[in-house]
Amino acid sequence: MAVRVVIDVAPMEAPPASTRAGVLGAVGLALLRSRKAMFGVAMLAFFSLVAVLAPVIAPYDPHALQFDPILGPSAQHLLGTTSFGQDIFSQLVWSTRQSLVLAIVAGLVATLISVIVGVSAAYLGGLWDHVLNLFTDVFLVIPTLPLMIVVAAYAGSGGVAVLIAVIVLTGWSYGARQLRSQALSLRNREFLEAARVRGERRPYIIVFEVLPNMTSLIVAIFLGAALYAVLAAAGLQFIGLGDPNDLSWGTMLYWAQANGALLAGSPIWVLAPGICIALLGAAFALLNYAFDELSNPALRPVRRKKA
């Protein structure tokens, strides 16, 4: 007589919303306790506010040639005027918009390509891994600065779109290599095996199982790519490979150098955009360090308790 055994397996339930909210709350609390993160957020929020309120903050039209050239700082012109009679402070405020857009957009696109290439290569394996890994290695070994100069010069003065394309082309490979290494360590974990047993498709496993476990690394890669974009865009525009008619901190440095601002007695024309580039880069760098400490306990500073 055959005996039939019926095993009732309850479906796996998704973690409750309260658990997810608790994790997000813990991450937010950890960031609030980090001085690096707070300084980075404060500076990034300041530049974002300036970019949004540029028409209100800037006292004059940044392109207007209506003042005497090379005026010193005064109540009417906080940072003086250029050799063309333009107000430097107004140019600095309006230039915040393009510089911030370049950093964020180029960082997002470079990170997206890094995620697609790196995670796909690690999870798919086999021929896909060899081809995508070879593609990544090619861009890693090519000298970045000469490639940027050649591509930007060949494309001509295409403005923001060309700069973003050049920065993304030269800045995605390092993040892809990091994500591939991390995804390789997750490929044979139990929760991924369980997803395969359930019959989940590969795109579902990558998007809903693998990527959520790599969130901190993806955020850190975006912040690093944004920092790279700030410096690369300013460097390309400074050597004249951007559109000189655009308003950005890099083009301000280009015109200041082309017109001999230091020799003309207007060092603030050079220092103001240079300081802004350094502060925006520092904001992304501090946030990057904070997320590194959050994801890696070994990097967290040791705080001694008071007796």
Secondary structure by P-SEA (a helix, b strand, c coil): cbbbbbbbbcccccccaaaaaaaaaaaaaaaaacaaaaaaaaaaaaaaaaaaaccccccccccccccccccccccccccccccccccaaaaaaaaaaaaaaaaaaaaaaaaaaaaaaaaaaaaacaaaaaaaaaaaaaaaacccaaaaaaaaaaaccccaaaaaaaaaaaccaaaaaaaaaaaaaacccaaaaaaaaacccaaaaaaccccccaaaaaaaaaaaaaaaaaaaaaaaaaacccccccccaaaaaaaaaaacccccccaaaaaaaaaaaaaaaaaaaaaaaaaaaaaccccbbbbbbcc
